[in-house]
Amino acid sequence: MMTGPNILTLGRIVAIPILVITLLTEFHGHRMVSFIIFVLAVLTDMLDGFWARLQNKKSSLGELLDPTADKLIITSALICLVELDQVPAWMAIIIIGREIAVT
């Protein structure tokens, strides 16, 4: 069922390629744009869960999509940061491994 919270979660998934492009493409302000996209993703992650609980709109689709979106955005950002030599690969592997192992 497509609820408002699920639409926010899908928006996070749609934002992933945009985040990757802004991280890996150099243009004036690309780091700020990437930062804003990531912060918006974090805020929508907090908002969708709050909204679902507030309006009792929890759904099995949301329970699947939300952690998947979280893992995808964290993994994508970390891989980009490794590629840009901003994060050591070993650290990204540990964080991504933890993300996968938690659920």
MOURFEN-V359539 format. One line per field, one symbol per residue. psi: psi as a letter, one per 40 degrees, with the letter a starting at -180 (. if undefined). Layout:
psi: ???
This chain:
psi: hhidddddddddddeddddddddehhihedddddddddddddddddddddddddeffiiddddddddddddddddddddddddefdhidddddddddddddd.
